[in-house]
Amino acid sequence: MKHILLPSLFLLFTTLLAGCSEKPDAPLLTLRSVEGTSIRIGTETPLTALFFFSMSNPVAIGAFERLPDEIHRGADTVGIALHVDRPPNVLDMQQRTLVPIVIDSDGSIAKAFGGIGLTPSLTLVKEGKILLHQEGRLDYDAINATILIQ
């Protein structure tokens, strides 16, 4: 019991501390999903998980497909396919999920978020602030802890 409780308390404590520190500004962007929906990232943005992925990365695709089950329902989710992905492949993925997908066709979205060098990557944004950013293997406990304290 002690071995489970201590890591959980540490995670909660570090998440709360992170919530008290100054959060970096998120870029102000208007994105268009492959289905034509306009998605605004700005000062009125509700809690949103931006999931950067590449169709050529099976780990990222698997994480994207599990995302609705892994992330707490308190956050909206948007998939962002990297500029290397072919639009027909992304459209096929869009037909298999309810998560809206945006194609970063020129790399400007990834660049606006500091350059996404590894997929999967996830950035939590709320009201113009970046709350959390992870690249590579995602820590769903930390993501969900951040969502729950919002």
N, C-alpha and C positions, 0 to 999 in steps of 0.2 A: 504494500500500500504506500509506504514511504517513497519507494522508487518511482511510483506513478505520480504522486502528489507533488513532489518537489519540482520535476520538470514542468508540470502544469502551472504551478504557482510562478515559476520563473518566467514562463511564456506570458502569462497574464501581466506580471509586473513590467516586463520589458515592453509589452504592447502598450500598456498605460503610459509608461515613460515616453515612448515614441509619440503618443497622442498629445503629450504636453509640450513637445519640442516644436520649433518652427517648421512648418511644412513648406516644401518648395512649391512654387506656382506651376500649375499645369498650363501647357500651351492652349491658347484659345483657337479652336478649330471648328469648322463645320464639315462633317464627313457625310458621304453619301454611300448607303449600303448598295449591294449588288441588286437589290430589289427596288432601289430608288428612294428609300426612306432617308430623310435628313436627320443626322445625329449631331447635336451641338455639344461641344466640350467647352464649358465656360463657367462663369461665376454662379450660374443657376443650375449647374449639372447636378442631378441627384447622384447618390453613391453608385458609381459605375466601375465595373471591372473591364479593362481593356486587355484582351488576350491576343498577343502577337504570336502568329504561327506561320509555318511554311508547309505547304502541301508535300514537299519532298522529305519532311522529317516525320517518320512514323510515330516517334515518341510524342511530338507536338500534336499530331492528329489524334492520337489516343487520348491525350490530356484534354483536347478540345471537345471530343465526343463525350468525355466524362464530366466536363465542367458543370453542366446543370445539376448533376447529382453531388458534386464535390463542394460547390460554393453555396453559402447560406443565401436564402431567398431574399435577403435584405438588400441585395445589390443587383442593378441591371447589368447585363453582360453584352459586350460587343466583341466580335472576332475581327482581327485585323490580319489579313493575308499579306505577306511581304511582297515586295515588288518583283521577286523572281518567279512568283506563281502565275501560271497561265489562267486567264479568266474562265475558260470552259471548265477547268478542274475546280475552281472556286465556286462556280455556279452549281456544279454537281454537289459540292459539300453543302451549299446553302439549302438545297432541296432536301437534305437529310437532317436539318437542325432547325430549331425555332430561334436560335441565337442569330441576330443580324450580323452579316459579314460585310466588311469594307475591304476593298483592294487598295493597298498602298502602292499604286502603280508607278510612282516616281520616287518612292522612298522618303517622301517629305514627312509623313506621319511618324515613322520610326526616328527620323532625324530630329523632329520637334520634341520628342521624348528623350533626347540625349543620345540617340543612336542605339538601336536594338541590335546587339551582336549575336544573340543566342536565342533560339526558340526551344521550348515555349518560354514566353515572357509574359508577365502579368503586371499591370499597373492599376492600382485602385485610385480613383479620382472622385473628389466631391467638392462642389462649389468652388472650382478653380484651383484646388490644391491637390497635390499628389500625396496620398496617405501612405502608400506602400508600393514598392517596386521589387519584383523578383525575376531573375532570369535563370533558365535551366530547370532543374528539378524544383517544382513548386511545393511550398510548405503550406498545405491547406489549413492546418491548425492556426498558423499565424495570420493567414488571409481571413479566415472566419472570425478570429478574435478581433481583428481590426474592424471587420464589418459589424460585429455585435456591439462594439463600443461607440459606434457612430449614431 
